[in-house]
């Protein structure tokens, strides 16, 4: 069994596994980002019509943040069962939950029809979205990381990460097309529902592809070994969560810190910008959507390149380039938007997302390599998703509140810079992981193995 787990996958089978992870993450991020764009553009009027426009936007972003609050719960539940039952089963379930919730949002009555029940129902469905996404990310990146070629793990594992810009691209593209084709009244009346209802079709495609791939061979081997040990000792195996907190608590904290700048900057650049560009900079919705659309395409292209560079130079150096870069870019970012030209807006978003990609690309392999196989789904998911409550969840909300209180982008820039400093500190404290063997790491690297890794990293 262990030998089979070690057998290198063929390029064809690896590409099929990457495609299965990518299509699933694209659909789930499409659903998640679609809500974020709608929260900025149409939900304030549809679900909070009695509020002041900016207050309505704040309330709309509050329901957006609720989805992040459910992600840690999803990480705990999916991580536990993903480490017990396998990655594939849980990925299918997460896709069904996310797609079903998004489709249901497209059928929701608005405030004009059912009053306060409308935002309540919207919030419940947002919770389901967050719960599903909390379990999706860890399983998708692990399925690729545990199948892939160790020497190019950063590159292959970065492909599921491209699901985020691909989902953003798809969501923004559909919204952009509809706003261009429909009048404001038609889009506000019924047109906004179309992108949500399309999720049902996408989920069917995603399920067909996901069901066609095999379970991770590394997980199969680890499961067989765990069962053999349990049978020999006649003792129950510890829960993955307990094992993570015992053996990998430091890695969980590092992963949480590493996510701060990556998560906050992304939602400021792609979600809050739709508010800032259309209010403070007085640009049209179409202009803002088109800028995010083009920049997301570039973001998609650079993520695998950053992933490949992390295989060559290490996870930490590439991650630090992104964290430092996004912090330094914030003041120029808003200055360019304030110039009120499409070219400047596009440059601002594109450069911001390129720096974000330097953090996001190596993150999949980086976090996977921190944890042992039988607790990897739990560890990677907990580290990634618990930070989202403090990072991505309130980011558009905090940015909008800062804009309302200070009528300036200065405090928003300082907010992102503070997050960048936290991420730099976390990554500096982390160990380089690119040489770790996902099959051999059980609970924590043995001292002699750690020394070998460190020596290898110094001579690389």
Secondary structure, 3 states (H helix, E strand, C coil): CHHHHHCCCCHHHHHHHHHHHHHHHHHHHHHHHHHHHHHHHCHHHHHCCCCCHHHHHHHHHHHHHHHHHHHHHHHHHHHHHHHHHCHHHHHHHHHHHHHHHHHHHCCCCCHHHHCCHHHHHHHHHHHHHHHHHHHHHHHHHHHHHCCCCHHHHHHHHHHHHHHHHHHHHHHHHHHHHHHHHCCHHHHHHHHHHHHHHHHHHHHHHHHHHHCCCCCCHHHHHHHHHHHHHHHHHCCCCCCHHHHHHHHCHHHHHHHHHHHHHHHHHHHHHHHHHHHHHHHCCCCCHHHHHHHHHHHHHHHHHHHHHHHHHHHHHCHHHHHHHHHHHHHHHHHHHHHHHHCCCHHHHHHHHHHHHHHHHHHHHHHHHHHHHHCCHHHHHHHHHHHHHHHHHHCHHHHHHHHHHHHHHHCCCHHHHHHHHHHHHHHHHHHHHCCCCCCCCCCCCCCCCCHHHHHHHHHHHHHC
